[in-house]
Amino acid sequence: MSAEILNGTRLAQRIRSEIRRELKKLTFTPGLAVVQVGDDPASTVYIRHKQRDCEKVHFHSEVHRLPPNITQNALIEKVEALNQQKDIHGILVQMPLPDTLDEQTIIDAISPDKDADGLTPLNLGNLFINRECITPCTPTGIIRLIELSGEKLEGKHAVCVGRSHLVGKPIGIMLLNRNATVTYCHSRTKNLAEISRQADILVAAVGHAEFITGDMVKRDAIVIDVGINSIDDRLIGDVKFDEVKEIAGYITPVPGGVGPLTRAMLLQNTMTLASRQIKN
Ligand code: NDP
């Protein structure tokens, strides 16, 4: 039997409706600032989607486009100015940045109180000690998708293929915080297929199209495909969907799986940050 599809588009719509309902009870408008350095076409598309999402839930949003040759200090100054701007409650610096800039130094400049992406050391540290509040958008969205399956996380063996700060590492910690047993795989892992075949939950965040094939998946596993690979004008995940869907119990599609949830979680984080700032 074919796997059940975990539909991220539909779940994201539901989350946006919840946010709109919640917003009606509030007396302020959450504001999100997105900073783009250079004009990477993929980043431009992602930012446009984020702006549209903000419009859908009636958030204020601003995009600050900066030249690719901006200096590290000038970019930090921009972020610091946004840290002070009263109508902005969440800040996101769109990655990747040009090679001349150090991404972590720029993330460090974002106030943890306005860290819409949940990637500042303070917010990641809180995640690490199981005090989750503002958590990274993609891993948070993945948890919501897994919950959609109705399966319990406790005691499950989760295998994360990928260990980036953005996705792989934090999703592993979030699964651990929910009492899953977690194994990380990465580019130096030996016998990866042997490990992935043991996964009740398999998260693929590798960045290689169709890396996970049917023979790497346990029957009835929950398979989460984070990958976005643009091939011949098509978006392809890190999972060989047609093969794996015949073996897995649940699977996320690309597009329409993790991507929409990542964006919905950005709105949710902005809402949480705004509520906190208004209270203080
Ligand atoms: P990174 O490139 O930062 O990390 C990739 C990870 O995969 C690394 O840990 C790397 O290992 C590991 N890896 C690479 N090659 C292999 C291999 N042959 N075998 C095993 N492991 C390997 O990518 P991200 O985590 O940022 O993103 C992963 C994918 O998810 C990309 O396609 C990206 O576009 C997509 N993405 C999608 C999002 C969404 O909303 N849907 C959001 C963010 C990302 P090592 O550490 O050893 O180098």
Residues whose N, C-alpha, C, O or C-beta is under 5 A from the ligand:
A	BS01	NDP	T138 V161 G162 R163 S164 L166 V167 G168 C185 H186 S187 R188 A205 V206 G207 V226 G227 I228 N229 V258 G259 T262
